């Protein structure tokens, strides 16, 4: 590894291509940022995407297949991330770009380590026992990214109230992912539905995708969608402290991704027959609606986040 700084423009170009391939939803929302924030968001996304791909043996997402060397992959993520945080050149543009954005924005390293702990859970075939377990996982793989994005957009790392709302948006996104990807996760021998929920619905381990269980699974998917909606609404209250263009992008992303959970709930038992996506015209609709919401965004906080303070403290 070298300490020679890579060309920033090349790193940004790589990150732009990465988000275009990996997430059309986030790519569209990112265009609403000012140029500097947009480039930094791309750099952060590219690192998240690369870590995810290393952990799961994918290339910008796609069909999830289990891996046999999860611990070795986790070690690779840790080594390259730590090098990037030190300012060493790794030779991988996703990690080198990550180092650049972390230094430029003074994002606390702890959030990167928290995200990696989510990959560590997957590497040891972890499954949530309770709803609180599921939410802690959501924090590690998505809520921590919400906090990093908030700091990237100019939020003071000491502003716990706003970071709390940024975390909530990450939780909303991940709950939507869990609801949408139940079938794909099951095919890869993963399950992020709490065991207690499955017991409540009298669904034996490993049986949740059986045809007879679909009506009961649909009930749990609606529960996930309702939770995602609550976190999405909480997150919207945090946009009042953001610059107008940043708030526009966040509100658009919240609506675009929130539609995934809403569509899963609407489809009911047929939610996993075909992968749920948000169509381009629907994304554009949210861009317009979000733009109209920016002038009247709330400047006050709701009484409490849906997530308990105890969970927040333990998760972080």
ZIUR-V622922 format. One record per pair of residues at least 24 apart in sequence whose ideal C-beta (glycine too) atoms are under 6 Angstrom apart, sorted by sequence separation. I is the first residue (numbers start at 0). J is the second residue. If there is no record, write none. Layout:
i:I j:J
i:I j:J
This chain:
i:84 j:108
i:142 j:166
i:145 j:169
i:144 j:169
i:15 j:41
i:18 j:44
i:50 j:76
i:113 j:139
i:182 j:208
i:231 j:257
i:11 j:38
i:14 j:41
i:21 j:48
i:142 j:169
i:192 j:219
i:255 j:282
i:14 j:42
i:17 j:45
i:141 j:169
i:142 j:170
i:114 j:143
i:113 j:143
i:255 j:285
i:14 j:45
i:17 j:48
i:80 j:111
i:141 j:172
i:254 j:285
i:141 j:173
i:110 j:143
i:137 j:170
i:140 j:173
i:227 j:260
i:251 j:285
i:251 j:286
i:110 j:146
i:137 j:173
i:224 j:260
i:110 j:147
i:21 j:59
i:251 j:289
i:20 j:59
i:21 j:60
i:76 j:115
i:224 j:263
i:250 j:289
i:224 j:264
i:106 j:147
i:178 j:220
i:247 j:289
i:250 j:292
i:220 j:263
i:221 j:264
i:247 j:290
i:49 j:93
i:106 j:150
i:73 j:118
i:178 j:223
i:73 j:119
i:104 j:150
i:177 j:223
i:178 j:224
i:247 j:293
i:46 j:93
i:104 j:151
i:246 j:293
i:45 j:93
i:73 j:122
i:107 j:156
i:174 j:223
i:217 j:267
i:220 j:270
i:243 j:293
i:246 j:296
i:45 j:96
i:46 j:97
i:217 j:268
i:70 j:122
i:174 j:226
i:175 j:227
i:69 j:122
i:174 j:227
i:42 j:96
i:214 j:268
i:213 j:268
i:171 j:227
i:43 j:100
i:239 j:296
i:42 j:100
i:238 j:296
i:239 j:297
i:171 j:230
i:239 j:298
i:133 j:193
i:170 j:230
i:171 j:231
i:39 j:100
i:236 j:297
i:130 j:193
i:167 j:230
i:54 j:118
i:126 j:190
i:129 j:193
i:236 j:300
i:236 j:301
i:127 j:193
i:128 j:194
i:129 j:195
i:167 j:233
i:168 j:234
i:167 j:234
i:164 j:234
i:233 j:304
i:164 j:236
i:165 j:237
i:233 j:305
i:164 j:237
i:230 j:305
i:161 j:237
i:229 j:305
i:13 j:92
i:161 j:240
i:179 j:259
i:175 j:256
i:0 j:82
i:10 j:92
i:14 j:96
i:178 j:260
i:5 j:88
i:172 j:256
i:175 j:259
i:179 j:263
i:2 j:87
i:3 j:88
i:10 j:95
i:175 j:260
i:178 j:263
i:10 j:96
i:0 j:87
i:1 j:88
i:0 j:88
i:0 j:89
i:152 j:241
i:182 j:271
i:5 j:95
i:152 j:245
i:179 j:275
i:47 j:144
i:39 j:151
i:63 j:183
i:65 j:187
i:64 j:187
i:65 j:188
i:63 j:187
i:167 j:304
i:163 j:304
i:134 j:310
i:138 j:314
i:131 j:310
i:135 j:314
i:33 j:244
i:32 j:244
i:31 j:247
i:32 j:248
i:31 j:248
i:28 j:248
i:31 j:251
i:28 j:251
i:28 j:252
i:24 j:255
i:24 j:256
i:27 j:282
